[in-house]
């Protein structure tokens, strides 16, 4: 499978930050309110763009057009998540914009929560758990809303919305049955898993040292004659109206790019969208990796394959950011020492890169989130995903500072925290307060900057060898790399870790989260299915079991409440090293059965009694386990003669308003 470069911590970051009392980075008297909406299991925040005022007019214009290009891809993701999503969204928009409907009734408020949840998830399935979302209002009332709004096809829409047998999961996690047929994602139609796998087995050359990402930008269907074919996502193909608008804005951005590398990269990206040629996608990524000098950067394309049950098809994603020069000093030190970390990794020398090339890392501030990064967003990214490009040309790693800090600021607005509820004693709480935030940021840096960039596949091993388990295994590998080195004396020597004991805060938090706290986001009776949550459970549970004899991690019950406490940090680090070596071996050798065994043994099943307890304790705190964001609106400032003299961010506090605005302004499909 791919090098899963995206560390999606939108939900867990909220838990981790709420679990560590937020640092006083900003005065409590500041009247900028970060949390602007709250409903169901979600909260919506807004973020600022530090450093925007320091950009030149040309840089602001460049960022503006990149952001417009990103937002024009929104409809693509909705359609990819489920072919009925856009129909449902358009119906919701029609109801919300109908002024004749009485909005004061309890039934309407239930409808409103459903609409907000669907907008947040870019479709009718939960953005993290992937199960179908159902309205709390009854079907007859919903039918009356559709009728009042003049929405056609109400009977079919109501069946899509209310019938639990219609699209039950976005990406199926069933252990039996056909994952392709059971998944709602719109990547396949009228084909089985076996047919898809046989199709790609017939066209992929496993000996190709520079393979394209086969199937990344296509839908697989049967044609009229029953033949398996791919329908490309390109101009003139599927999603053409959206891609045309994206390319129009990318062309405008190209005219005001900061340097020639950016201009070349944008030109290649536009050509890729026109042709659908995956060789062009690789060419773009190679050029994009070279740009380490620009202040403004972006992500735009079909990138991550988390949502595909077979790990081939990529969801559309857009991201625009600017470099935080001061904060980037830390990640630049990591990049400069990448070879040392690779050489001293506790994995078999056969699986190490002899020469680590082009690992660039920086801290950024988000300007615009879109597609698979909106409203829920990562706090760290490492791209590109192709193993051979990473090995031969390098990669870019980023930590997204203003998103992480917004979680901190929003936590200051809360009266309670998960730390005080789930940490065992005052000593553990004080450790987290002192070092939790900085240690977590450093772990993220290591995960993204070096973890995903480390290791190599043996010759002949396919990047898709891990199948449906690849996502969780890759995230576990990167997490373990970061955990192992967080405690290394080299981190203090380099001036990155402020104290030799600071890593303990991250170790304690990671185990606490992996064994308990993260399950607040899973419905009772449901398995643990999301890749990043599986990763954390795998690591924590494996270490808990393997360290039982030496009491590395102990379970205690106090006043009827369960706690997990790290007793031996040195031995825990050794366990992280052991598991890292094994997961790297599994990936490098393409050992599917061993990877499957790890996931199914340690990552999926949640103890029902512990789950019930954790949910009850968390609900008593009245916190929301998931967080997402609205974008600042970047608006041109015009002079009297019509020329643009500036671009300024306007910080909206209307979540639903932005969703409706995007539907009108950027709707293309």
Buried (B, 14 or more C-beta within 10 A) or exposed (E): BBBBBBBBBBBBBBBBBBBBBBBEEBEEEEEEEBBBBBBBBBBBBBBBBBBBEEBEEEBBBBBBBBBBBBBBBBBBBBBBBBBBBBBBBBBBBBBBEBEEBEEEEEBBBBBBBBBBBBBBBBBBBBBBBBBBBEBEBEEEBBBBBBEBBEBEEBEEBBEBBBEEEBBBBBBBBBEEEBBBEBBBBBBBEEBEBEBBBEBBEEEBEEEEEEBBBBBBBBBBBBEEEEEBEBBBBBBEBBBBBBBBBBBBBBBBBBEBBBEEBBBBBBBBBBBBBBBBBBEBBBBBBBBBBBBBEBBBBBBBBBBBBBBBBBBBBBBBBBBBBBBBEEBBEBBBBBBEBBBBBBEEBBBBEEBBBEEBBBBBBBBBBBBBBBBBBBBBBBBBBBBBBBBBBBBBBBBBBBBBBBBBBBBBBBBBEBEBBBBBBBBBEEEBBEBBBBBBBBBBBBBBBBBBBBBBBBBBBEEEBBBBBBBBBBBBBBBBBBBBBBBBBBBBEBBBEBEBBBEEBBBBBBBBBBBBBBBBBBBBBBEEEEBBBBBBBBBBBBBBBBBBEBBEEEEBBBEEEEEEBBBBBBEBBEBBBBBBBBBBBBBBBBBBBBBBEBBBEBBEEBBBEBBEEBBBBBBEBBEEBEBBBBBBBBBBBBEEEEEEEEEEEEBEBEBBBBBBEBBBBBBEEBBBE
